[in-house]
Amino acid sequence: MSETVDQYTKVISKCREIFEKKTKDYGTAWRILRTSSLTDQIFIKAQRIRTIQETGENKVGENIEDEFIGIINYCVMAIIQLHEGEHLPLEIDPQIAESLYDKYTNSSLELMVAKNHDYGEAWRDMRVSSLTDLILMKILRVKQIENNKGKTLISEGIDANYFDMLNYSVFALIHLTFKK
């Protein structure tokens, strides 16, 4: 498990570095997006990954690792919007944005450790394509919950699905980055 935590932390560190640089370039323009728009951004990235996986062709040239990083960062933005959005101005100080990034990626790490314990690191035996499919399924679930105005009868809420998509993307990046 310590290997997983180490690999997870390295992946999140790379994602945070990109988030930090983009925040310096663009500010927090993403704050204008509704969570449904962030869901659609995640969908676009996951669908592109799946298309590349199925066709074996990549005409844009950006690799799928970058798309998984994008999914992670969009998930963090969505979680921030869900939990903090009402209390934040449109443009937030980069240090506050990074602090919130750390808060929610730490929460995702804690969730991963707990689930990883219960599931016995089953994700290590999964294919990256299956992780992509799980992300797409979670997106469809989120869209349905959004269409239901955030209400569920028995299921987890939107934020739980964002955390799962974030963690599935980290697992995919671990598979792609730390091949044995």
Order of alpha helices (4+ residues) and beta strands (2+ residues): alpha-alpha-alpha-alpha-alpha-alpha
